[in-house]
């Protein structure tokens, strides 16, 4: 009974703790999922919602792995730029 367990090459962690969620964290997750689908990267890049990252003063916060790039005060424009820099321009 073995099931295939695929590990993505890149992961985008989106904080959805209360403050980040209020400031758009949940919407950022949806935006990233849409971009992943649009670019045909499903299975290679994954979005993971996290509970509070304890960086509430910088909400909303995301982190892109494997670059370990933490990004504060994220908005849609910054999210698109970060996706370009950390997901698209680096080898997947």
HELIX and SHEET records of a PDB file:
HELIX    1   1 UNK A   18  UNK A   22  1                                   5    
HELIX    2   2 UNK A   25  UNK A   38  1                                  14    
HELIX    3   3 UNK A   56  UNK A   58  5                                   3    
HELIX    4   4 UNK A   76  UNK A   83  1                                   8    
HELIX    5   5 UNK A   84  UNK A   88  3                                   5    
SHEET    1   A 4 UNK A  45  UNK A  50  0                                        
SHEET    2   A 4 UNK A  10  UNK A  15  1                                        
SHEET    3   A 4 UNK A  62  UNK A  65 -1                                        
SHEET    4   A 4 UNK A  69  UNK A  71 -1                                        
END                                                                             
